[in-house]
Each structure stands twice: as C-alpha cells, then as structure tokens.
Amino acid sequence: MAYTPQINDSRPQGMDSTIILDPTLLRAAQRIYRTYCMLHPRNAKRPYGIAIHRKSYRGQLIFRHDPVLLPGECFVPTKQLEVEI
C-alpha cells in the first residue's frame, strides 16, 4: 500500500491571484468577453471568466466557480478582463 502526502495550500479560500498572461492571449480573451457583452447586454448572468487555449486562442465563457480546463487551456478571470478593457 502506498501513501501519498497531502499538499496543503497556504492561500486562504477565495483569494484570487493575478496571473500575468501573454498579451495576445489576453486580447483574444477580451475580444470573446466583449462580444458576449455586446450580444447579451441585458443578461443578468455574468461569467466568472474565460477558458482559452494557449495556442489556438479559442475560448469559451465559464459560468462556474471551479472551471475544469483541458490540457493547453488557461483560465482568465473576468476581473482581469474588465481591468484591461
């Protein structure tokens, strides 16, 4: 029987850390978010962020707190998109 050590995260729950992203990746995420805001101006549901692929720059809006990312994807939170716009 093998035991694996538990890794404790020292950050408090709910604390977001800002990740520095590739400027091209950030612009692609901003474009996706801006398009969503223009097409759904009265929509009450606000996304938590965008999951975007690092090489193809294809992204999808995420409406869950804990997104599940595919290999090659990264998560850009809405807070970071709104600051940069």
Backbone bond lengths (Angstrom), bond angles and torsions (degrees), N, CA, C in turn:
res aa  C-N    CA-C-N  psi(-1)  N-CA   C-N-CA  omega(-1)  CA-C   N-CA-C  phi
1 M - - - 1.442 - - 1.528 108.33 -
2 A 1.296 116.51 133.03 1.463 121.28 -179.24 1.520 109.43 -109.46
3 Y 1.301 115.42 139.52 1.463 121.39 177.47 1.517 109.04 -110.31
4 T 1.313 115.30 137.17 1.462 119.53 177.02 1.520 108.59 -110.23
5 P 1.314 117.05 136.98 1.460 118.64 179.67 1.522 110.69 -70.80
6 Q 1.315 115.85 146.01 1.455 120.55 176.35 1.515 109.05 -85.17
7 I 1.307 115.72 136.10 1.455 121.11 179.34 1.515 107.62 -98.47
8 N 1.310 116.06 120.22 1.459 120.85 178.99 1.519 109.24 -94.68
9 D 1.323 115.30 129.91 1.456 120.76 177.16 1.524 107.99 -85.53
10 S 1.323 117.37 124.13 1.459 120.80 -176.54 1.525 113.45 -80.29
11 R 1.336 117.52 -9.76 1.459 120.25 179.46 1.520 110.13 -78.74
12 P 1.316 117.36 140.99 1.458 119.61 175.95 1.521 110.82 -66.54
13 Q 1.325 116.32 153.04 1.453 121.07 178.95 1.520 110.44 -62.74
14 G 1.335 116.92 139.41 1.456 121.05 177.07 1.520 114.24 85.50
15 M 1.318 118.01 0.36 1.460 119.79 -179.66 1.522 108.58 -89.85
16 D 1.306 116.70 120.52 1.462 122.00 -180.00 1.511 109.59 -93.54
17 S 1.307 115.24 136.34 1.454 118.70 174.60 1.523 108.04 -108.16
18 T 1.293 117.21 134.76 1.450 121.95 -179.95 1.517 108.87 -79.85
19 I 1.312 115.33 127.12 1.454 121.38 -179.13 1.519 107.96 -105.00
20 I 1.310 115.96 132.89 1.459 120.14 177.80 1.524 107.80 -80.94
21 L 1.322 115.55 122.84 1.455 121.91 -176.79 1.518 111.33 -110.59
22 D 1.304 114.13 165.01 1.455 121.92 173.52 1.532 107.88 -61.13
23 P 1.327 119.35 131.14 1.476 121.17 -178.08 1.531 113.18 -57.48
24 T 1.315 117.94 -35.43 1.462 120.50 178.95 1.524 110.20 -67.69
25 L 1.312 116.39 -39.47 1.458 121.82 177.70 1.524 110.43 -64.59
26 L 1.299 116.42 -42.15 1.458 121.35 179.64 1.528 111.19 -65.73
27 R 1.316 117.68 -40.99 1.471 120.97 177.62 1.525 111.39 -63.91
28 A 1.340 116.84 -39.52 1.466 120.31 178.11 1.522 110.48 -64.50
29 A 1.326 117.37 -41.14 1.462 121.36 178.11 1.525 110.60 -65.93
30 Q 1.329 117.11 -39.74 1.466 120.87 177.76 1.519 111.00 -63.48
31 R 1.318 117.23 -39.11 1.465 121.06 179.58 1.530 110.47 -64.56
32 I 1.331 117.35 -41.73 1.466 121.17 177.99 1.528 109.93 -63.32
33 Y 1.322 116.48 -44.62 1.463 121.34 -178.94 1.533 111.07 -66.02
34 R 1.324 116.88 -42.72 1.465 121.66 179.13 1.524 110.83 -62.67
35 T 1.341 116.95 -41.65 1.455 120.90 178.47 1.513 110.74 -62.05
36 Y 1.341 116.94 -42.69 1.460 120.88 177.83 1.531 110.37 -61.55
37 C 1.318 117.37 -44.52 1.471 121.22 -179.18 1.524 111.91 -64.75
38 M 1.333 117.84 -35.09 1.461 120.78 179.26 1.526 111.39 -73.72
39 L 1.330 117.81 -36.60 1.456 120.74 -178.16 1.528 112.52 -80.34
40 H 1.323 117.26 -24.36 1.463 121.78 -178.63 1.528 109.92 -128.83
41 P 1.332 117.81 65.63 1.467 119.20 -175.20 1.531 113.78 -68.83
42 R 1.312 118.01 -28.26 1.463 120.64 -176.79 1.528 112.50 -104.02
43 N 1.285 116.42 8.90 1.456 119.86 -178.72 1.531 109.52 -72.06
44 A 1.313 116.96 127.43 1.463 121.25 -178.02 1.530 111.78 -78.95
45 K 1.302 117.82 -18.64 1.462 120.81 -177.88 1.521 110.02 -83.18
46 R 1.309 115.78 114.51 1.468 121.76 -178.95 1.527 109.23 -100.82
47 P 1.322 118.72 129.91 1.470 119.87 -179.37 1.525 111.45 -71.50
48 Y 1.331 115.49 153.94 1.461 120.83 176.58 1.521 111.45 -82.17
49 G 1.321 116.45 -20.53 1.451 119.82 179.24 1.516 110.76 167.76
50 I 1.313 113.83 -163.96 1.458 120.98 -178.00 1.518 108.75 -131.97
51 A 1.340 115.07 133.30 1.457 120.85 170.66 1.514 105.96 -93.73
52 I 1.320 116.92 121.05 1.463 120.61 -174.68 1.524 109.88 -130.82
53 H 1.329 115.11 139.19 1.465 120.76 -179.69 1.528 109.08 -78.92
54 R 1.299 116.81 136.65 1.468 121.71 -173.46 1.528 113.86 -70.47
55 K 1.329 117.41 -26.84 1.465 119.12 -177.29 1.524 113.40 -101.45
56 S 1.330 117.15 -39.93 1.465 119.44 -176.39 1.531 112.64 -92.01
57 Y 1.348 117.71 -13.59 1.462 123.61 -178.90 1.528 112.75 60.19
58 R 1.318 117.11 25.23 1.455 121.16 173.43 1.510 107.72 -89.42
59 G 1.311 116.12 136.32 1.449 119.12 -176.07 1.507 113.01 -136.15
60 Q 1.325 114.08 165.83 1.445 121.04 179.64 1.527 108.64 -141.88
61 L 1.307 116.18 138.28 1.461 120.86 178.24 1.523 109.66 -68.48
62 I 1.320 115.62 140.99 1.454 121.88 -179.64 1.533 108.30 -115.95
63 F 1.332 116.32 128.73 1.456 121.58 -178.67 1.528 111.91 -113.40
64 R 1.330 117.49 15.85 1.464 122.23 179.75 1.521 109.64 -115.58
65 H 1.339 115.85 155.25 1.467 120.66 178.56 1.526 111.90 -68.46
66 D 1.312 117.21 -43.59 1.468 121.38 -177.38 1.519 109.74 -111.33
67 P 1.334 117.31 90.51 1.466 118.94 -176.97 1.520 111.89 -72.93
68 V 1.309 115.52 148.55 1.459 122.26 173.89 1.519 106.18 -101.32
69 L 1.329 115.92 119.05 1.459 120.47 -175.92 1.514 110.54 -104.41
70 L 1.308 114.96 144.88 1.448 121.37 174.52 1.524 109.26 -82.67
71 P 1.329 117.68 162.52 1.470 119.13 176.23 1.526 110.53 -59.31
72 G 1.306 116.57 132.82 1.460 121.67 -179.81 1.508 113.58 93.12
73 E 1.323 117.98 -5.22 1.455 121.18 179.55 1.523 110.76 -99.53
74 C 1.316 115.21 155.08 1.455 120.71 172.37 1.527 107.58 -134.50
75 F 1.321 115.77 159.25 1.458 121.74 -177.02 1.522 109.22 -104.85
76 V 1.315 116.13 128.81 1.458 122.28 176.26 1.526 106.72 -113.05
77 P 1.336 118.02 112.53 1.469 119.47 -178.91 1.529 111.89 -69.83
78 T 1.323 115.29 152.97 1.460 121.23 -179.02 1.528 111.52 -60.68
79 K 1.329 116.83 -35.08 1.468 120.07 179.20 1.528 111.20 -57.78
80 Q 1.318 116.51 -40.64 1.457 120.21 179.80 1.525 110.94 -70.62
81 L 1.310 117.93 -33.63 1.463 121.19 179.20 1.525 111.12 -69.80
82 E 1.320 117.03 -41.09 1.453 120.45 -178.11 1.525 111.71 -71.29
83 V 1.314 118.09 -31.64 1.467 121.61 178.10 1.512 109.84 -67.65
84 E 1.315 116.64 -40.16 1.458 121.61 -176.19 1.512 112.94 -78.99
85 I 1.336 119.27 -21.09 1.469 121.61 -178.90 1.463 107.77 -76.62
